[in-house]
């Protein structure tokens, strides 16, 4: 085995966990895959002998990439937070959000995590979901360990106060309306439920498989932007799609005979879909927790 092959093999042993971290931080599979790929490129350009702990090194690198991606996202006035150091109130050791590993709670978190600022979100996800020490997280976000601990504490409070059931119902309503409008060819209905600046991302397998799944997936490019482009791609499609819980979040799948061939993850804000990620890569789908809910 060559050095390059050995390095690729080592990276693959960590890929699933890195992707899970990136997905929980970023909230979309497409962005998570981009972050993991960027981590691989950085590893390939780094002297392996300079890395003492590959797992820790990769977690730190992916975390920094995710933080940069969060900070570069379009700011929304209703979600903007002061991302400076935590308040000067004494740091208290609150109980961890112990239920985060429950499927329903994890899904609910993904619905409401966008309400957190980038550093706050990263501190919470890394520590409470993946057990990364505050000292390591502090180095990523360039804060003191105490300030990092307080960011995670503040995130817990905000998540406990969030109206999770309302967010979940809003997501289900929007995805259901999208599927009904898509399969009936209702362009006006699609324009109503899709955000004007919606983005669609599809993996290469989804692009290649779209034409081979009649009624289940649209003819798509790997990336589309804007409501008219996305609505046109889905008009008269999705006839075989069903509602599903995908990692605890309402989305859709094309699953003839119960075998999931493709999955659609949707981000919903204020009742409209702002992002769609389509995945047909079977290795990726195998790592998702999917519960098919049926036709809306």
Backbone torsions as a table, in degrees:
resi	resn	phi	psi	omega
1	UNK	NA	129.3	-179.9
2	UNK	-73.1	166.6	178.4
3	UNK	-60.0	-41.4	-179.8
4	UNK	-64.1	-41.2	179.3
5	UNK	-66.5	-38.9	178.6
6	UNK	-64.1	-42.1	179.6
7	UNK	-64.6	-42.3	179.0
8	UNK	-63.4	-39.0	178.3
9	UNK	-64.2	-43.5	178.7
10	UNK	-62.2	-42.9	-179.6
11	UNK	-63.2	-40.7	-178.2
12	UNK	-63.0	-28.9	178.4
13	UNK	-67.0	-21.1	-179.2
14	UNK	-105.5	-6.6	-171.0
15	UNK	-59.2	-45.2	-176.6
16	UNK	-60.8	-45.2	179.9
17	UNK	-67.0	-41.3	179.6
18	UNK	-61.7	-40.5	-179.8
19	UNK	-67.6	-37.4	177.7
20	UNK	-63.6	-43.3	177.1
21	UNK	-60.3	-49.9	-176.5
22	UNK	-63.3	-38.2	-179.5
23	UNK	-66.7	-43.3	179.8
24	UNK	-65.4	-33.8	179.9
25	UNK	-76.7	-43.6	-171.4
26	UNK	-94.7	-27.6	174.9
27	UNK	85.1	-1.0	176.6
28	UNK	-136.6	144.9	-179.4
29	UNK	-68.1	-37.3	-179.5
30	UNK	-62.0	-46.6	178.9
31	UNK	-65.8	-37.5	178.7
32	UNK	-62.1	-43.6	178.7
33	UNK	-63.5	-39.4	177.8
34	UNK	-61.5	-42.4	-179.2
35	UNK	-64.6	-42.8	180.0
36	UNK	-66.9	-40.6	178.2
37	UNK	-63.0	-40.5	177.9
38	UNK	-64.3	-36.8	176.9
39	UNK	-63.1	-39.8	177.3
40	UNK	-62.2	-43.3	179.6
41	UNK	-62.4	-38.6	178.8
42	UNK	-69.7	-37.8	177.3
43	UNK	-64.6	-42.4	-179.0
44	UNK	-62.8	-25.9	-179.7
45	UNK	-97.3	10.5	-177.9
46	UNK	-113.1	143.7	176.0
47	UNK	-66.7	113.3	-177.1
48	UNK	-58.8	-32.2	-178.7
49	UNK	-66.9	-17.8	-179.2
50	UNK	-85.2	-3.6	-177.3
51	UNK	-105.2	114.5	-179.2
52	UNK	-81.4	-39.9	-176.9
53	UNK	-128.0	99.6	-173.8
54	UNK	-62.6	-42.0	-179.7
55	UNK	-60.2	-48.0	179.2
56	UNK	-65.0	-40.1	-179.9
57	UNK	-62.1	-46.3	-178.4
58	UNK	-66.5	-39.6	178.1
59	UNK	-61.9	-42.3	178.7
60	UNK	-64.2	-44.0	-178.5
61	UNK	-64.8	-47.8	179.3
62	UNK	-61.4	-39.5	179.8
63	UNK	-62.4	-43.0	178.9
64	UNK	-65.6	-40.2	177.7
65	UNK	-62.3	-44.8	179.6
66	UNK	-63.0	-40.6	179.5
67	UNK	-62.0	-43.1	177.2
68	UNK	-62.1	-40.5	-179.3
69	UNK	-66.9	-41.1	177.4
70	UNK	-61.3	-43.9	-176.8
71	UNK	-68.4	-23.3	-178.5
72	UNK	-88.4	-9.6	179.2
73	UNK	-66.6	152.5	179.3
74	UNK	-58.5	126.8	179.5
75	UNK	-73.4	137.2	176.0
76	UNK	-115.6	129.7	-171.4
77	UNK	-56.7	-37.9	-176.1
78	UNK	-74.7	-16.0	-176.8
79	UNK	-110.2	-1.7	-175.8
80	UNK	-66.3	137.8	177.6
81	UNK	-130.2	152.5	170.2
82	UNK	-69.9	114.4	-175.7
83	UNK	-99.2	22.5	177.2
84	UNK	-76.9	-170.7	-179.1
85	UNK	-61.3	155.1	-176.7
86	UNK	-63.6	160.8	179.8
87	UNK	-57.8	161.2	-174.8
88	UNK	-81.0	0.7	177.6
89	UNK	-60.0	151.1	-178.2
90	UNK	-57.9	142.4	178.3
91	UNK	-77.9	127.6	178.2
92	UNK	-113.1	144.5	178.9
93	UNK	-84.7	81.6	178.5
94	UNK	-71.5	152.8	174.6
95	UNK	-60.0	142.8	178.1
96	UNK	-65.0	159.0	178.7
97	UNK	-73.0	76.1	-164.5
98	UNK	-62.8	-19.4	-176.2
99	UNK	-90.3	7.5	-173.0
100	UNK	-64.8	-19.7	-178.2
101	UNK	-87.1	-7.6	172.3
102	UNK	-69.4	136.6	-174.3
103	UNK	-54.8	-47.5	-175.4
104	UNK	-66.2	-39.2	-179.5
105	UNK	-70.4	-40.2	178.3
106	UNK	-59.2	-43.5	178.3
107	UNK	-63.6	-41.3	178.8
108	UNK	-62.2	-38.1	178.5
109	UNK	-59.2	-41.7	-178.8
110	UNK	-64.7	-27.1	177.8
111	UNK	-71.1	-36.5	-171.3
112	UNK	-107.0	-5.9	-175.9
113	UNK	-62.2	-25.5	180.0
114	UNK	-65.0	-10.7	177.9
115	UNK	-78.4	-8.8	-179.1
116	UNK	-94.6	150.8	173.0
117	UNK	-71.0	160.4	-175.3
118	UNK	-53.4	-52.2	-178.1
119	UNK	-67.1	-36.7	179.2
120	UNK	-64.2	-44.8	180.0
121	UNK	-64.1	-44.6	-178.4
122	UNK	-64.3	-43.4	-179.6
123	UNK	-61.1	-43.2	-179.7
124	UNK	-66.0	-50.1	-176.1
125	UNK	-62.6	-47.9	-176.7
126	UNK	-64.3	-42.7	-176.1
127	UNK	-80.4	-52.7	-171.2
128	UNK	-78.4	-30.5	-178.5
129	UNK	-96.1	-28.2	-173.8
130	UNK	-125.0	1.4	172.9
131	UNK	68.6	23.8	178.1
132	UNK	-74.7	130.9	-178.2
133	UNK	-61.2	147.6	-179.9
134	UNK	-60.4	-32.0	179.9
135	UNK	-62.6	-39.5	179.0
136	UNK	-71.3	-40.5	178.7
137	UNK	-65.0	-38.6	-179.3
138	UNK	-58.1	-37.6	179.2
139	UNK	-66.7	-32.1	-179.7
140	UNK	-71.1	-46.1	-174.3
141	UNK	-94.5	1.1	176.0
142	UNK	59.7	49.1	174.9
143	UNK	-128.3	170.4	173.9
144	UNK	-74.6	156.1	176.0
145	UNK	-56.6	-38.9	179.2
146	UNK	-64.8	-42.5	178.7
147	UNK	-65.4	-37.0	178.1
148	UNK	-65.7	-41.9	177.5
149	UNK	-60.8	-39.2	-179.5
150	UNK	-70.1	-34.2	175.9
151	UNK	-60.2	-45.1	179.0
152	UNK	-64.2	-39.3	179.2
153	UNK	-63.5	-43.6	179.2
154	UNK	-64.0	-38.6	178.3
155	UNK	-61.9	-42.1	178.9
156	UNK	-59.0	-44.2	-179.4
157	UNK	-61.2	-45.2	-178.0
158	UNK	-64.6	-38.7	-179.4
159	UNK	-70.9	-35.5	177.4
160	UNK	-67.3	-31.7	-178.0
161	UNK	-84.0	-12.9	-175.3
162	UNK	-69.5	147.1	177.3
163	UNK	-85.5	81.8	-174.1
164	UNK	-64.6	-43.1	-177.3
165	UNK	-62.2	-38.8	178.9
166	UNK	-66.2	-42.4	178.8
167	UNK	-63.0	-41.9	179.3
168	UNK	-64.3	-43.0	-179.9
169	UNK	-66.1	-38.0	177.3
170	UNK	-61.5	-40.6	179.5
171	UNK	-66.5	-45.1	-179.7
172	UNK	-61.3	-43.3	-179.3
173	UNK	-61.9	-43.1	-177.8
174	UNK	-68.4	-44.1	-179.1
175	UNK	-67.2	-39.0	177.7
176	UNK	-61.8	-45.2	179.0
177	UNK	-62.9	-38.2	178.1
178	UNK	-62.7	-46.3	-178.8
179	UNK	-65.9	-41.5	179.5
180	UNK	-63.7	-44.0	-179.8
181	UNK	-67.1	-37.9	-179.7
182	UNK	-63.8	-51.0	-174.2
183	UNK	-70.5	-26.3	-180.0
184	UNK	-90.0	-4.3	-179.1
185	UNK	73.6	22.9	-176.9
186	UNK	-82.1	91.1	-177.7
187	UNK	-62.5	-41.7	179.7
188	UNK	-61.6	-39.1	178.2
189	UNK	-64.9	-38.9	177.0
190	UNK	-65.0	-44.2	-179.7
191	UNK	-63.1	-29.0	-179.2
192	UNK	-74.3	-37.5	-173.2
193	UNK	-93.1	-15.3	180.0
194	UNK	-96.7	136.4	177.3
195	UNK	-66.3	143.8	179.9
196	UNK	-54.5	-32.2	-177.6
197	UNK	-104.4	26.9	-177.4
198	UNK	-56.8	144.6	174.4
199	UNK	-117.7	140.2	174.3
200	UNK	-120.4	132.1	175.0
201	UNK	-124.4	138.1	178.1
202	UNK	-135.4	138.8	177.2
203	UNK	-74.5	166.7	-173.1
204	UNK	-63.5	-31.3	179.1
205	UNK	-68.5	-39.3	178.6
206	UNK	-64.4	-40.2	178.4
207	UNK	-62.9	-45.5	-177.4
208	UNK	-69.0	-33.0	-174.3
209	UNK	-89.4	-10.1	-172.7
210	UNK	-55.6	-48.5	-177.0
211	UNK	-67.9	-22.4	-177.4
212	UNK	-88.5	0.8	-179.0
213	UNK	-120.5	75.5	-175.9
214	UNK	-58.3	126.4	179.2
215	UNK	79.5	-9.3	-175.5
216	UNK	-103.9	-29.3	-178.2
217	UNK	-144.2	146.3	-178.7
218	UNK	-80.1	163.8	168.1
219	UNK	-74.4	116.0	-169.6
220	UNK	-132.8	160.4	166.3
221	UNK	-99.5	170.4	-178.9
222	UNK	-67.5	-20.1	-179.3
223	UNK	-151.0	130.3	175.1
224	UNK	-131.9	149.7	179.8
225	UNK	-138.5	135.9	176.4
226	UNK	101.8	144.7	-171.9
227	UNK	-62.9	-37.2	-176.1
228	UNK	-70.5	-39.7	178.6
229	UNK	-65.5	-43.9	-178.2
230	UNK	-71.5	-41.5	178.7
231	UNK	-61.7	-42.3	179.0
232	UNK	-63.1	-37.2	-180.0
233	UNK	-65.2	-32.2	-175.1
234	UNK	-101.5	-8.0	-176.6
235	UNK	-62.2	124.9	179.3
236	UNK	76.4	13.4	-178.7
237	UNK	-111.4	-162.1	175.3
238	UNK	56.5	26.3	-177.8
239	UNK	-66.2	-28.4	180.0
240	UNK	-99.8	4.5	-175.7
241	UNK	-78.6	147.6	178.7
242	UNK	-128.3	151.3	172.1
243	UNK	-63.4	146.5	178.7
244	UNK	-153.8	153.3	167.3
245	UNK	-90.3	119.0	-179.9
246	UNK	-113.9	110.0	-172.4
247	UNK	50.6	39.1	175.5
248	UNK	85.4	-2.4	-178.1
249	UNK	-112.8	139.4	-179.7
250	UNK	-65.0	127.2	174.9
251	UNK	-148.7	-148.0	-179.9
252	UNK	-147.0	154.1	177.0
253	UNK	-136.2	154.6	167.7
254	UNK	-108.6	109.9	-170.0
255	UNK	-138.3	70.3	178.0
256	UNK	-62.5	131.1	-178.8
257	UNK	68.1	15.9	179.9
258	UNK	84.7	-1.4	178.8
259	UNK	-96.9	117.0	-175.0
260	UNK	-73.5	114.8	177.2
261	UNK	-94.1	-31.1	178.2
262	UNK	-152.0	154.1	-178.5
263	UNK	-132.5	143.9	177.5
264	UNK	-119.1	117.6	174.3
265	UNK	-101.9	130.0	-176.1
266	UNK	-120.8	138.7	171.4
267	UNK	-103.8	128.9	-176.3
268	UNK	-118.0	132.0	175.7
269	UNK	-135.1	127.9	179.2
270	UNK	52.1	40.1	173.7
271	UNK	83.9	-0.6	179.8
272	UNK	-123.3	149.4	179.1
273	UNK	-81.1	122.1	-177.4
274	UNK	-104.9	-14.4	-178.7
275	UNK	-155.2	137.7	174.1
276	UNK	-126.0	129.3	173.4
277	UNK	-116.2	122.5	178.3
278	UNK	-106.7	133.0	-177.8
279	UNK	-132.9	130.9	174.8
280	UNK	-129.1	2.8	177.3
281	UNK	-69.6	119.6	-172.2
282	UNK	-68.0	-31.1	176.3
283	UNK	-64.9	-40.8	178.7
284	UNK	-67.4	-45.2	-179.8
285	UNK	-61.9	-36.1	-179.8
286	UNK	-61.7	-26.5	179.5
287	UNK	-87.4	-2.7	179.0
288	UNK	-90.8	148.2	170.2
289	UNK	-94.3	111.6	-172.8
290	UNK	-121.8	128.9	173.0
291	UNK	-123.6	114.4	-178.2
292	UNK	-77.1	128.8	-175.3
293	UNK	-103.0	-14.6	179.5
294	UNK	102.8	-179.4	-178.3
295	UNK	-76.1	138.7	179.0
296	UNK	-73.6	NA	NA
